[in-house]
């Protein structure tokens, strides 16, 4: 039996003070959290619809997608090997295709869209808006749990001016790629924003997180007890900015997406990497000018990091900078020459 990542499942429909404490404890210990019973926040039908749009977009003619190639505002289409999430260890860029949607204003995209999905703009906008509302709800609960009130959620009232991204992802089937044993679908990385929502499809393997001892563990799409849910639980992970704000109390956990392994001990029962892999991520960011200084929380003040843990994320160390400065630093590492002539996103 595979030793899957130990990630708690939190029912966010329960007593909100209890949920707040559960979220803070999970953010500190794991950095990854499953949430379920979303109520009216995001429906299973809207998630299914988003995945249908993702397939439609990636099936669009290549010329359409190339006309929307990603720019230094982190919006648009990126093809195979365009992004290298772990440049220190990867010989070749990620084996994936992605499309980044920035914030919508009055339901309208502030970037070019492929004509194939132009008529679906209202649906994409509505889904992105639902994701942002859920993130602000979770951030508010984390603030309650740390006794800093609405510090986090208020920093994310951005009126279209943040770097939040709704990202559609497609990883081609392994038999359509030429890769070596050292290659990965998405290199090891932590997320650049505050909090991430990750939507996945049942049966599609590949995601792994790095444990405190430095080893890797697969992250099941459907953890035990959630198999009969209308859709897989949303996977939440803490990003770099929450680690900054909490002086490393919250873990911005390193994770990656790998190719299928022949080692039976690394597989999750019922999951396969044989076909294409689709996922959808919503990366929530605050206003870009927000300073990344520690919040006035007693729990944060009294936190002593585990110096023995080899997997301390270097981006969890507090540095006095803004959210936009941190984002630019991380994007420049991943995209290289795209940002050579730019100072800020």
Number of C-alpha atoms within 10 A of each C-alpha: 9 13 13 18 18 17 17 17 21 17 15 21 12 11 9 13 13 12 20 23 17 20 28 20 18 22 23 17 17 22 24 30 21 24 19 18 17 15 10 8 12 17 16 14 11 15 18 14 14 20 20 11 18 22 14 12 21 19 11 14 12 11 10 16 23 14 13 18 17 21 14 18 15 21 23 23 26 21 18 18 16 20 23 26 25 20 18 10 12 16 13 19 21 25 27 23 20 24 26 24 26 24 25 22 12 10 15 12 17 13 16 16 21 20 13 16 15 13 11 12 14 15 16 24 21 14 19 23 17 16 21 24 16 17 24 20 17 20 26 20 27 27 22 21 22 21 16 16 16 16 17 23 19 14 18 23 15 15 11 14 16 20 24 29 23 26 21 24 22 21 23 19 16 17 10 9 11 8 14 10 8 11 18 25 27 24 25 22 21 24 22 24 25 25 27 26 22 17 23 23 18 15 16 20 26 25 19 21 25 18 18 17 11 13 11 19 19 23 22 26 26 23 18 9 8 15 13 9 12 12 20 22 24 22 22 21 27 27 27 29 29 26 27 27 24 26 23 25 26 27 26 32 27 25 23 20 21 22 22 17 13 8 8 10 11 17 23 22 12 12 16 17 19 14 14 15 21 20 18 21 20 24 25 24 27 25 20 20 13 14 19 21 16 18 20 14 17 11 14 17 13 9 13 11 11 11 8 9 12 12 16 20 17 11 19 23 16 18 15 13 14 17 24 21 18 20 21 20 15 18 20 18 16 21 19 14 10 14 19 10 8 11 11 14 17
